[in-house]
Amino acid sequence: MLNQHFINAINGRGVLRIDAEIPFHPLTAPYVQRFAADQDAYFKAFSSAFVKLSTYGVLTGSQGMIRRHCNALS
């Protein structure tokens, strides 16, 4: 089950700190609950995100920008 990550997070068996936090944060908790209960919902969301990211048009070489702080606005 690929959604086992979400089931483990809900049960307090996450590997990383974020795994312990996402089930309780008000913005992420509904997604964690839904993906833990419905693997098909997880696959649909993942595939949709993957397609969006793969067609985003990433800038490379001298066109792109490497940020030292990813949360900083350019």
Backbone torsions as a table, in degrees:
resi	resn	phi	psi	omega
1	MET	NA	117.9	-179.4
2	LEU	-76.5	-15.4	177.5
3	ASN	-89.0	7.8	179.5
4	GLN	-59.5	-29.1	177.5
5	HIS	-55.8	-44.3	-178.2
6	PHE	-72.2	-37.5	176.7
7	ILE	-63.1	-44.9	178.5
8	ASN	-62.4	-40.8	-179.8
9	ALA	-61.6	-43.5	178.9
10	ILE	-62.6	-37.0	-177.9
11	ASN	-87.0	9.8	177.2
12	GLY	74.0	22.4	-178.6
13	ARG	-114.2	32.7	177.8
14	GLY	-75.5	159.1	-178.4
15	VAL	-87.4	-42.1	-175.7
16	LEU	-105.0	165.0	178.6
17	ARG	-58.3	-39.9	180.0
18	ILE	-61.8	-32.2	178.0
19	ASP	-61.9	-34.3	179.4
20	ALA	-77.7	-24.8	-175.2
21	GLU	-91.8	-34.6	-173.6
22	ILE	-63.0	-29.8	178.8
23	PRO	-70.1	-15.4	-174.1
24	PHE	-111.2	-11.2	180.0
25	HIS	-77.7	133.5	-175.2
26	PRO	-60.5	-25.8	179.4
27	LEU	-83.1	-27.1	-176.1
28	THR	-106.1	-21.6	-177.1
29	ALA	-54.6	-43.7	-180.0
30	PRO	-62.0	-34.7	178.5
31	TYR	-70.1	-42.9	179.3
32	VAL	-60.7	-46.0	179.2
33	GLN	-60.9	-46.1	-177.8
34	ARG	-65.8	-44.9	-178.5
35	PHE	-69.1	-32.1	177.0
36	ALA	-68.2	-35.1	-177.0
37	ALA	-85.9	-24.4	-171.4
38	ASP	-139.1	97.2	-178.4
39	GLN	-62.6	-34.2	178.5
40	ASP	-63.4	-37.2	176.8
41	ALA	-62.9	-39.8	177.0
42	TYR	-62.2	-47.5	-179.6
43	PHE	-61.5	-41.2	179.4
44	LYS	-64.1	-45.2	179.7
45	ALA	-65.9	-42.7	-179.9
46	PHE	-63.1	-47.2	-177.8
47	SER	-65.3	-37.0	177.9
48	SER	-64.4	-45.2	178.9
49	ALA	-64.8	-39.3	-179.6
50	PHE	-63.0	-43.7	178.6
51	VAL	-63.1	-44.6	179.4
52	LYS	-60.2	-45.9	-179.4
53	LEU	-66.3	-36.3	-177.2
54	SER	-74.5	-17.5	179.5
55	THR	-110.1	12.2	-174.1
56	TYR	-70.2	-26.7	-179.0
57	GLY	83.2	58.6	-178.4
58	VAL	-63.5	134.5	176.5
59	LEU	-82.7	137.1	-179.1
60	THR	-129.0	169.2	177.8
61	GLY	59.2	-134.9	-177.3
62	SER	-74.7	-11.1	178.0
63	GLN	-79.4	-29.0	-175.2
64	GLY	-86.6	-179.1	179.6
65	MET	-139.4	132.5	174.9
66	ILE	-102.3	119.3	-179.3
67	ARG	-94.6	138.7	175.3
68	ARG	-78.5	-28.9	178.0
69	HIS	-126.9	109.2	-173.8
70	CYS	-67.7	-22.0	-179.5
71	ASN	-88.7	-0.6	-179.3
72	ALA	-87.1	138.0	175.4
73	LEU	-80.1	146.2	-177.0
74	SER	-77.7	NA	NA
